[in-house]
């Protein structure tokens, strides 16, 4: 009986400590933002929806305005990223520019993605407690590679 009580106390302490760690995350810096965004891309490129989705808060919102697609919550985002089965086609995502304002915890990035067709676009994100809380993306389908796409305005 005494052992059961000790195990229960240990387990409850572990859960409380883990939950406190998750809720006490501090704002992230630019390097952490870049790592987070690169992890999303790596997860997609590896067809590992869990790796990509774990970069999002449990209640995150992922959208393509105005109403093309919207996914609420990490579980729905995970399913959108392929779920346990993965996506049927290979995804290749590359970031071109990533910027981040540490004060507001808002960042953005230009990207190219190939998933059957090639698209180039931009995403704006809001970071909450070290994870992506909001993701808003805009993109254009194009047969051009990145350099051809930005040809008139490279930087």
Backbone bond lengths (Angstrom), bond angles and torsions (degrees), N, CA, C in turn:
res aa  C-N    CA-C-N  psi(-1)  N-CA   C-N-CA  omega(-1)  CA-C   N-CA-C  phi
1 X - - - 1.451 - - 1.522 109.93 -
2 X 1.338 115.54 -44.83 1.452 120.92 -178.30 1.535 109.97 -61.52
3 X 1.340 116.80 -39.90 1.461 121.15 179.38 1.525 110.76 -65.58
4 X 1.318 117.05 -40.14 1.462 121.34 179.17 1.518 110.80 -62.08
5 X 1.320 116.35 -43.87 1.468 121.19 178.82 1.525 110.05 -63.24
6 X 1.328 117.69 -43.52 1.464 121.02 179.35 1.526 111.70 -63.52
7 X 1.326 116.97 -42.01 1.465 120.83 177.95 1.521 109.64 -63.58
8 X 1.328 117.43 -43.44 1.458 121.86 179.35 1.529 110.90 -62.23
9 X 1.317 118.30 -43.85 1.465 122.68 178.38 1.527 110.13 -63.09
10 X 1.326 116.75 -43.73 1.460 120.94 178.67 1.521 110.45 -61.16
11 X 1.345 117.16 -46.19 1.452 122.27 -178.73 1.527 111.28 -62.94
12 X 1.337 117.21 -45.11 1.465 121.05 178.43 1.525 111.20 -63.34
13 X 1.316 116.73 -40.34 1.460 120.55 176.73 1.518 111.75 -62.16
14 X 1.310 116.95 -40.08 1.463 122.03 178.10 1.521 110.09 -63.08
15 X 1.347 116.97 -46.20 1.464 120.69 -179.87 1.526 111.57 -62.95
16 X 1.315 117.07 -44.67 1.467 120.63 179.78 1.520 110.29 -64.00
17 X 1.317 117.73 -42.67 1.464 121.60 178.89 1.512 111.97 -64.49
18 X 1.331 117.60 -41.23 1.465 121.64 179.21 1.517 110.34 -65.53
19 X 1.315 116.95 -43.95 1.455 121.08 -179.97 1.522 110.72 -64.86
20 X 1.317 117.54 -40.21 1.465 120.84 178.56 1.521 110.10 -64.04
21 X 1.333 117.87 -39.01 1.461 120.48 177.88 1.511 110.69 -62.06
22 X 1.334 118.12 -43.75 1.456 121.01 -178.85 1.520 111.61 -65.58
23 X 1.312 117.50 -38.19 1.456 120.95 -176.86 1.519 113.27 -82.45
24 X 1.314 118.49 -11.63 1.457 121.65 -178.57 1.526 112.90 -106.92
25 X 1.323 117.62 21.33 1.455 119.94 177.63 1.517 109.33 -63.60
26 X 1.310 115.17 139.88 1.455 120.89 179.98 1.517 109.76 -93.36
27 X 1.320 117.20 165.10 1.464 119.41 175.37 1.531 110.03 -56.50
28 X 1.327 115.34 150.18 1.457 119.60 -178.63 1.529 110.75 -96.09
29 X 1.315 115.90 163.36 1.468 120.82 176.79 1.525 109.26 -101.76
30 X 1.324 116.32 -179.95 1.456 121.73 -176.30 1.529 112.09 -60.02
31 X 1.326 117.54 -44.59 1.462 121.04 -179.28 1.529 110.92 -61.87
32 X 1.328 116.94 -40.42 1.462 120.52 178.62 1.533 110.89 -67.54
33 X 1.331 116.21 -36.89 1.464 120.56 176.38 1.525 110.62 -61.64
34 X 1.318 116.27 -48.02 1.470 120.17 179.90 1.525 110.21 -60.09
35 X 1.315 116.99 -43.05 1.468 120.76 178.31 1.532 110.78 -61.40
36 X 1.326 117.40 -43.42 1.461 121.96 179.58 1.530 110.83 -60.40
37 X 1.325 116.50 -46.73 1.461 120.75 -178.43 1.530 111.13 -68.46
38 X 1.315 117.25 -37.37 1.463 120.21 176.93 1.533 110.80 -67.62
39 X 1.316 117.10 -30.44 1.459 120.64 176.93 1.528 110.72 -68.66
40 X 1.336 117.06 -38.71 1.467 119.92 175.14 1.529 109.22 -58.68
41 X 1.335 116.63 -50.56 1.467 120.98 -179.26 1.529 110.95 -61.12
42 X 1.320 117.64 -43.18 1.470 121.08 180.00 1.523 110.40 -61.76
43 X 1.328 117.25 -42.63 1.458 120.25 178.29 1.521 111.70 -60.54
44 X 1.328 116.56 -43.86 1.461 119.84 178.58 1.525 110.72 -65.28
45 X 1.335 116.56 -44.27 1.464 121.03 -178.28 1.525 112.41 -64.74
46 X 1.329 116.84 -29.82 1.466 122.12 179.45 1.525 112.20 -89.95
47 X 1.342 116.72 2.48 1.465 122.99 -174.88 1.521 110.16 56.27
48 X 1.333 115.13 39.82 1.457 123.18 -179.78 1.530 107.87 -115.27
49 X 1.322 115.04 84.02 1.457 120.72 -177.76 1.519 113.43 -59.90
50 X 1.324 118.00 -32.22 1.467 121.39 179.45 1.514 110.24 -65.13
51 X 1.336 116.90 -44.93 1.463 121.18 179.81 1.531 110.35 -59.16
52 X 1.324 116.93 -44.99 1.465 120.80 179.91 1.528 111.14 -68.97
53 X 1.319 117.13 -46.25 1.472 121.09 -176.65 1.517 112.66 -66.31
54 X 1.330 117.76 -30.29 1.468 120.38 179.92 1.522 112.75 -67.96
55 X 1.310 118.28 -7.17 1.468 122.33 174.66 1.526 111.03 -82.08
56 X 1.331 116.98 -6.16 1.456 122.93 -176.55 1.521 110.67 -106.00
57 X 1.333 116.24 147.25 1.460 121.84 175.38 1.533 109.23 -64.92
58 X 1.314 116.64 157.37 1.465 120.87 -179.69 1.523 112.22 -57.09
59 X 1.344 117.11 -33.62 1.464 121.48 -177.95 1.531 112.04 -107.98
60 X 1.315 117.56 25.00 1.467 121.88 -177.16 1.530 111.60 -61.89
61 X 1.333 114.16 155.86 1.465 121.60 174.75 1.523 107.49 -120.56
62 X 1.332 116.24 126.73 1.465 124.12 179.42 1.524 105.99 -117.67
63 X 1.343 117.13 121.70 1.460 117.47 -176.72 1.522 112.71 -143.05
64 X 1.331 113.35 158.45 1.459 123.51 168.06 1.527 105.23 -122.85
65 X 1.350 116.43 101.85 1.457 119.69 -175.75 1.535 112.48 -66.02
66 X 1.343 118.16 158.36 1.456 121.35 -1.78 1.525 112.05 -80.45
67 X 1.323 118.17 -41.21 1.465 119.33 -178.39 1.524 112.30 -143.29
68 X 1.332 117.49 28.25 1.460 119.28 -177.68 1.520 111.16 -69.29
69 X 1.307 117.06 -45.66 1.459 120.35 176.40 1.522 109.21 -153.82
70 X 1.320 114.79 143.46 1.463 120.06 176.10 1.531 108.12 -149.49
71 X 1.323 114.89 132.87 1.456 121.82 179.48 1.521 106.97 -128.73
72 X 1.315 115.95 126.86 1.467 121.70 -178.72 1.521 109.78 -111.62
73 X 1.330 114.88 121.04 1.453 120.70 177.31 1.519 112.41 96.89
74 X 1.332 114.47 146.85 1.467 121.34 -178.31 1.531 111.96 -57.78
75 X 1.322 117.61 -38.26 1.464 119.69 -178.65 1.525 111.60 -63.58
76 X 1.325 117.79 -42.76 1.478 121.17 178.34 1.533 110.42 -67.33
77 X 1.334 116.86 -38.02 1.463 120.57 177.61 1.530 109.49 -64.64
78 X 1.323 116.91 -41.72 1.467 121.62 176.54 1.532 110.59 -57.78
79 X 1.313 117.37 -45.10 1.470 120.61 178.14 1.525 110.70 -63.18
80 X 1.326 117.47 -41.84 1.469 121.53 177.20 1.532 110.41 -60.49
81 X 1.317 117.69 -36.17 1.465 122.42 179.25 1.534 112.82 -79.23
82 X 1.309 117.45 4.26 1.457 120.41 175.08 1.505 114.98 117.93
83 X 1.330 117.26 -12.84 1.458 120.04 179.55 1.515 112.09 58.83
84 X 1.320 115.63 -154.46 1.469 120.86 -176.76 1.520 112.20 -70.32
85 X 1.325 117.78 -27.54 1.471 120.89 -178.47 1.528 112.45 -81.36
86 X 1.316 117.59 -21.13 1.465 120.87 -174.73 1.518 110.63 83.73
87 X 1.291 115.36 169.40 1.468 120.61 178.67 1.528 109.78 -79.44
88 X 1.330 116.81 150.44 1.464 119.41 -178.55 1.530 114.26 -70.34
89 X 1.328 117.36 -25.52 1.461 121.60 178.60 1.523 109.45 -116.00
90 X 1.320 115.62 159.45 1.462 121.52 178.02 1.525 109.57 -74.56
91 X 1.327 116.93 134.74 1.464 123.46 174.74 1.526 107.82 -103.43
92 X 1.311 115.85 137.96 1.462 120.00 172.85 1.533 106.82 -129.50
93 X 1.330 116.41 109.72 1.465 122.06 -179.53 1.514 109.33 -114.46
94 X 1.331 116.07 133.73 1.463 122.67 179.17 1.525 107.98 -132.08
95 X 1.330 116.57 130.60 1.464 121.65 173.27 1.520 108.98 -86.54
96 X 1.330 116.92 138.51 1.465 121.69 176.88 1.526 111.24 -104.44
97 X 1.311 117.07 -43.20 1.461 121.81 178.00 1.524 107.80 -140.65
98 X 1.310 116.05 135.29 1.461 121.57 174.15 1.526 107.99 -128.15
99 X 1.315 116.67 128.82 1.460 121.37 177.43 1.525 108.46 -126.60
100 X 1.347 115.60 153.56 1.453 118.92 -176.38 1.521 110.69 -152.43
101 X 1.325 116.22 131.82 1.461 123.20 174.83 1.525 107.21 -101.86
102 X 1.312 116.77 108.37 1.468 120.96 -176.46 1.523 112.45 -64.85
103 X 1.331 117.26 -31.72 1.473 120.20 -179.04 1.520 112.07 -65.37
104 X 1.343 116.58 -46.37 1.463 120.38 -177.03 1.521 112.83 -93.08
105 X 1.335 116.82 -11.16 1.461 122.71 -176.75 1.536 111.20 59.56
106 X 1.341 114.88 35.72 1.463 121.99 176.96 1.521 108.13 -115.69
107 X 1.328 115.57 134.34 1.451 120.58 179.48 1.514 111.19 -137.11
108 X 1.323 114.43 172.22 1.459 119.64 178.73 1.519 109.38 -152.31
109 X 1.309 115.02 165.61 1.446 120.06 177.85 1.511 111.98 -161.22
110 X 1.333 114.33 146.29 1.456 120.47 171.68 1.521 107.11 -94.12
111 X 1.323 116.36 144.29 1.454 119.46 -177.18 1.523 111.09 -145.32
112 X 1.317 114.65 161.82 1.462 122.81 166.70 1.511 105.94 -121.78
113 X 1.340 115.34 143.02 1.459 119.75 178.84 1.517 108.56 -141.32
114 X 1.305 114.71 133.37 1.453 120.47 173.83 1.518 107.70 -113.81
115 X 1.320 114.60 124.64 1.467 122.15 176.92 1.527 105.55 -149.65
116 X 1.297 115.73 76.76 1.457 120.74 -171.81 1.518 110.01 85.16
117 X 1.327 116.59 -56.82 1.462 122.51 173.67 1.524 107.75 -118.10
118 X 1.317 116.23 167.44 1.459 120.86 178.84 1.519 109.87 -101.77
119 X 1.326 115.23 135.79 1.457 121.68 174.75 1.526 108.54 -128.75
120 X 1.314 115.43 151.16 1.460 122.65 173.53 1.518 105.95 -124.59
121 X 1.322 116.77 140.23 1.445 117.58 -176.66 1.497 113.89 -164.78
122 X 1.321 112.65 -166.28 1.455 121.50 -176.94 1.520 108.34 -141.77
123 X 1.311 114.97 147.89 1.456 120.89 178.05 1.528 108.22 -131.53
124 X 1.323 116.02 141.79 1.469 122.63 171.27 1.508 107.15 -115.18
125 X 1.330 116.63 135.74 1.457 120.38 -178.14 1.522 111.13 -133.31
126 X 1.315 115.04 150.92 1.457 123.03 173.72 1.523 106.70 -117.13
127 X 1.330 116.27 125.37 1.454 121.99 -179.48 1.526 109.12 -93.16
128 X 1.328 115.50 133.69 1.457 122.25 174.89 1.512 108.37 -130.92
129 X 1.315 116.10 125.61 1.470 121.85 176.86 1.525 111.78 51.56
130 X 1.336 115.79 39.75 1.454 121.30 174.78 1.511 115.81 83.33
131 X 1.325 117.32 0.24 1.463 121.39 -178.96 1.525 109.97 -127.02
132 X 1.322 116.10 164.40 1.465 120.84 178.59 1.522 108.26 -73.69
133 X 1.320 115.86 118.35 1.461 121.56 178.16 1.515 112.08 -94.91
134 X 1.329 115.84 -33.48 1.461 121.77 179.16 1.526 108.80 -138.80
135 X 1.305 116.50 137.53 1.470 124.02 179.38 1.525 106.56 -134.56
136 X 1.326 116.29 120.24 1.465 121.17 179.60 1.523 107.11 -126.55
137 X 1.338 117.57 119.40 1.461 120.08 -175.54 1.518 112.50 -120.83
138 X 1.323 114.03 150.13 1.459 123.48 177.65 1.522 106.24 -134.94
139 X 1.332 118.04 134.31 1.461 117.65 179.94 1.519 111.88 -153.26
140 X 1.342 114.21 162.86 1.459 123.46 -179.76 1.515 109.28 -126.74
141 X 1.308 115.77 134.79 1.459 119.76 173.59 1.521 107.62 -77.14
142 X 1.327 117.17 139.34 1.456 121.30 -178.58 1.520 110.43 -156.46
143 X 1.309 116.03 142.23 1.470 120.64 174.67 1.524 110.46 -80.49
144 X 1.328 117.43 -9.78 1.459 121.64 -178.22 1.519 111.70 -80.42
145 X 1.340 116.62 149.56 1.452 119.83 169.65 1.530 107.36 -76.46
146 X 1.342 117.24 176.73 1.463 121.17 -176.14 1.521 112.46 -56.79
147 X 1.331 117.67 -47.48 1.474 120.82 -177.86 1.523 111.28 -63.14
148 X 1.306 118.17 -38.81 1.447 120.48 176.07 1.518 112.10 -68.38
149 X 1.311 116.53 -35.30 1.454 122.65 -179.04 1.534 111.94 -65.85
150 X 1.335 116.86 -39.88 1.472 121.09 -177.39 1.520 112.61 -99.18
151 X 1.314 117.69 11.81 1.455 123.97 -171.39 1.528 113.78 -46.76
152 X 1.302 119.19 -41.76 1.462 122.10 -176.81 1.524 113.67 -80.34
153 X 1.330 117.14 -11.24 1.468 119.90 -176.50 1.526 112.14 -149.82
154 X 1.327 117.82 58.99 1.474 119.57 -178.93 1.528 112.53 -79.39
155 X 1.305 115.99 146.52 1.484 122.43 170.59 1.498 109.39 -160.33
